[in-house]
Amino acid sequence: MKYDLSQRLVVGIASSALFDLTESDAVFREQGEPAYRAYQEEHREDALDKGVAFPFVRRLLSLNDLATHPGDPLVEVIILSRNDPDTGLRVMRSVEAYNLPITRAIFRPGRSSHRFMPALNMSLFLSANAQDVREAVAAGLPAGHVLASASADDPEDPELRIAFDFDGVLADDSSERVFQADGIDGFRAHEVLNAATPHDPGPLRDFLAGINRIQRREEDEHRERPDYLPRVRVSLVTARNAPAHERAVRSLKKWGLRVDDAFFLGGIDKSAVIATLQPHMFFDDQVGHLGGTASSAPSVHVPFGVANAGA
């Protein structure tokens, strides 16, 4: 029987986001590909250090303990690597060393694998390679550039916290275009006028939908076992404030989606909020916001829409 991905939350992860490849990349840049291959061969049994996205991926995969059958997981994570299969062995050995239940991978030396995302039902691709991410987003695919960020991972903390900006991330960039053309007053007037009209989806709307499915499964588990405490918490952290907040709330409701917390900051710097919230991943479409948040939490740039035009 074929393995069906259609009902699962599928995330693609580059080895550059899952593991710290600083040392390996330095060998490649300074000594060339043959030396890099020899280095990976020599260190094949040495587990790579954890990367920025490791805590997020580990917690995401841990939710498979909610599956009704071990062979029917809720979450699937697939490695998408620019390594060739031989040098990629170290990546898979590292996966095994950390007991991550990742068994599927694509190795394409020197090439991005984002065009295979629809075939694999992926609702998110994470990579530390900015060019790969930009190409994926330009092709209409949901991807994020994992920035060099703080990445604390408390093994005693089972909660998975995910934070999203709204415009250009969960929603499209139509309102951002109004803001850039007409300023803050024009933006607010436009949002009030269109408060009852839901936004078109942005690149990560379907990823949030997949997270919400898992949250509903957690609610079922809590009803069956009152001692079970839900582990997934989703926050909206946006520069919107009243009255523009209403359209964001209504859009989520119209899409059948939800967040647990909402921070409508009205231009207040997001850094202090993210430092307090401590998400395991924060997604924003503007690098200017992420420069401050990266010092306290894993931060991901979604290079979508007008805010990233010409960047």
C-alpha positions in Angstrom: 0.0 0.0 0.0 1.4 3.4 -0.9 2.2 5.9 1.8 -0.4 8.8 1.6 0.8 12.3 2.7 -2.5 14.1 1.9 -3.9 14.1 5.4 -0.6 14.8 7.2 1.2 18.0 8.1 4.3 17.8 5.9 7.3 20.0 6.5 10.4 20.1 4.3 13.7 21.0 6.1 17.1 21.7 4.6 20.0 20.3 6.6 21.2 23.9 6.9 18.2 24.7 9.1 18.1 21.5 11.1 21.8 21.3 11.9 24.7 23.7 12.3 26.8 23.4 9.2 29.1 26.3 9.9 32.2 24.1 10.1 31.3 22.0 7.1 30.5 25.0 4.9 33.8 26.6 5.8 35.6 23.6 4.5 33.7 23.8 1.3 34.3 27.5 0.8 38.0 27.5 1.7 39.1 24.1 0.3 36.6 23.2 -2.4 34.2 20.3 -3.0 36.7 17.4 -2.9 38.0 18.4 0.5 34.4 18.9 1.7 33.5 15.4 0.6 36.6 14.0 2.3 35.7 15.9 5.5 32.2 14.6 5.6 33.4 11.1 5.0 35.9 11.4 7.8 33.3 12.8 10.2 30.4 10.6 9.1 29.9 9.1 12.6 30.2 12.5 14.3 26.7 14.0 14.9 26.3 17.5 13.6 25.4 20.2 16.2 21.8 21.2 16.5 20.7 24.0 14.2 18.3 26.9 14.7 15.2 24.9 13.6 16.1 21.8 15.6 13.9 22.6 18.7 10.9 23.4 16.5 11.3 20.2 14.5 11.8 18.0 17.5 8.7 19.3 19.2 6.7 19.1 16.0 7.6 15.4 15.6 6.9 14.7 19.2 3.2 15.4 18.5 3.1 12.0 16.6 2.4 10.4 20.0 -1.2 11.6 19.4 -1.5 9.4 16.4 -4.1 6.7 16.6 -1.7 4.2 15.1 2.2 4.3 15.0 2.2 3.9 11.2 -0.2 6.8 10.7 1.7 9.9 12.0 0.2 13.3 12.1 3.4 15.0 11.1 6.0 14.1 8.5 9.3 15.9 8.2 11.4 15.3 5.0 15.0 16.4 4.5 15.6 18.4 1.4 19.3 18.6 0.9 21.8 20.1 -1.6 24.3 17.3 -0.6 24.7 14.3 -2.8 23.5 11.0 -1.3 27.0 9.9 -0.2 27.9 13.1 1.8 24.3 13.3 2.9 24.9 10.1 5.0 26.2 12.3 7.8 23.0 14.2 7.9 20.9 11.0 8.2 23.4 9.6 10.8 22.9 12.8 12.8 19.1 12.5 12.5 19.5 9.0 14.0 21.9 10.1 16.7 19.3 12.6 18.0 16.5 10.0 17.7 14.5 12.1 15.4 11.8 10.1 13.5 12.8 11.3 10.1 13.1 8.6 7.5 12.5 10.4 4.2 15.0 12.6 2.4 15.8 14.1 -1.0 19.4 14.6 -1.9 20.1 16.7 -5.0 23.8 17.9 -5.2 23.9 21.6 -5.8 20.2 21.9 -6.6 17.2 23.0 -4.7 14.3 20.6 -4.3 11.5 23.1 -3.7 9.7 22.1 -7.0 8.9 18.7 -5.4 7.0 20.4 -2.6 3.5 20.0 -4.2 4.2 16.3 -4.9 5.0 15.8 -1.3 2.1 17.8 0.1 4.4 20.2 1.9 2.9 23.2 3.6 6.3 24.6 4.7 9.9 24.5 3.6 12.6 25.8 5.9 16.2 26.5 4.8 19.2 28.7 5.8 19.8 29.2 2.1 18.2 32.5 1.3 18.3 32.0 -2.5 16.5 28.6 -2.3 13.8 30.2 -0.2 13.3 33.1 -2.6 13.0 30.8 -5.5 10.4 28.7 -3.7 8.3 31.7 -2.7 8.6 33.2 -6.3 7.2 29.9 -7.5 4.2 30.4 -5.2 5.4 27.9 -2.6 5.4 28.3 1.2 8.9 28.7 2.4 10.9 30.6 5.0 14.6 31.6 5.4 15.8 30.5 8.8 18.1 33.3 10.0 21.0 33.0 12.4 19.1 33.2 15.6 19.0 32.3 19.3 17.9 28.7 19.6 17.4 27.6 23.2 16.0 24.1 23.6 14.8 23.2 27.1 14.2 19.4 27.1 11.9 19.8 30.2 9.6 22.1 28.3 7.2 20.1 26.1 5.3 23.1 24.7 5.6 24.1 21.0 5.1 27.8 20.5 4.7 29.2 17.0 4.3 32.9 16.3 3.1 34.5 13.0 3.0 38.0 11.6 -0.2 38.5 9.6 0.2 40.5 6.4 2.5 38.8 3.9 2.6 35.6 6.0 -0.8 34.3 6.8 -2.6 36.8 4.6 -1.6 38.2 1.2 0.1 41.5 0.8 -2.8 43.5 -0.6 -3.1 45.7 2.5 0.6 46.2 2.7 0.4 47.6 -0.9 -2.3 50.0 0.3 -0.1 51.1 3.2 2.9 51.7 1.0 0.8 53.7 -1.5 -1.4 55.7 0.8 0.3 55.7 4.2 -1.1 54.7 7.6 -4.3 56.7 7.3 -5.1 55.3 3.9 -4.4 51.8 5.2 -6.7 52.2 8.2 -9.5 53.6 6.1 -9.1 50.7 3.7 -9.2 48.1 6.4 -12.3 49.6 8.1 -14.1 49.7 4.8 -13.2 46.1 4.0 -13.4 44.7 7.6 -16.0 42.1 6.6 -14.1 41.0 3.5 -11.6 38.3 4.2 -8.1 38.5 2.9 -6.8 36.2 0.3 -4.5 33.6 1.9 -0.8 34.2 2.2 2.0 31.7 1.9 1.7 30.1 5.4 -2.1 30.0 5.7 -2.2 26.2 4.9 0.6 25.6 7.4 -1.5 27.2 10.1 -4.4 25.0 9.0 -2.2 21.9 9.5 -1.2 23.1 13.0 -4.9 23.8 13.9 -5.7 20.2 12.9 -3.2 19.0 15.4 -4.6 21.3 18.0 -8.1 19.9 17.5 -6.6 16.4 18.0 -5.1 17.7 21.3 -8.6 18.9 22.3 -10.0 15.4 21.6 -7.2 13.9 23.7 -7.9 16.3 26.6 -11.6 15.4 26.6 -10.6 11.7 26.7 -7.8 12.2 29.2 -8.3 15.4 31.3 -4.8 15.1 32.6 -3.4 15.7 29.1 -2.2 19.3 28.7 -2.2 20.6 25.1 1.4 21.4 23.9 0.8 23.6 20.9 0.3 27.3 21.3 -0.1 29.7 18.3 0.3 33.5 18.5 -0.4 36.3 16.1 2.2 39.1 16.5 1.3 42.0 14.1 1.9 45.7 13.6 -1.8 46.1 13.1 -3.9 47.7 15.8 -7.5 48.9 16.2 -9.4 49.4 14.0 -7.4 47.4 11.4 -7.3 44.4 13.8 -10.8 43.5 13.0 -10.2 42.4 9.4 -7.4 40.1 10.5 -9.6 38.5 13.1 -12.5 38.1 10.7 -10.2 36.7 8.0 -9.0 33.9 10.3 -12.5 33.1 11.3 -13.7 33.0 7.7 -10.8 30.6 6.8 -11.9 28.4 9.7 -8.6 29.0 11.5 -7.6 30.3 14.9 -4.8 31.6 17.0 -4.5 31.3 20.8 -3.0 34.7 21.4 -3.1 37.9 19.4 -0.7 40.9 19.9 -1.9 43.9 17.9 1.1 46.2 18.5 0.4 49.2 16.3 4.0 49.8 15.3 5.6 48.9 18.7 8.8 47.0 18.3 8.1 43.3 18.2 11.4 42.3 19.8 10.4 42.7 23.4 7.2 40.8 22.9 9.0 37.9 21.1 11.6 37.8 23.8 8.9 37.4 26.4 6.8 35.0 24.4 9.8 32.8 23.5 8.4 31.0 20.4 10.3 28.1 18.9 9.7 29.8 15.5 8.6 33.3 14.6 7.6 34.0 10.9 7.6 37.6 9.5 7.8 38.9 6.0 10.0 41.9 6.9 13.7 41.5 7.7 13.6 44.8 9.6 11.4 43.2 12.3 13.4 40.0 12.5 16.7 41.8 13.1 15.6 42.4 16.7 13.8 39.2 17.3 16.6 36.9 16.2 18.6 37.7 19.3 16.0 36.0 21.5 14.1 33.5 19.4 14.4 31.5 16.1 13.3 33.9 13.4 12.2 33.1 9.9 12.0 35.5 7.0 9.2 34.8 4.5 10.3 36.8 1.4 6.8 37.3 0.0 5.0 40.3 -1.5 5.6 44.0 -2.0 7.6 44.3 1.2 10.3 42.2 -0.4 10.1 43.5 -4.0 13.5 44.1 -5.4 15.3 42.7 -2.3 
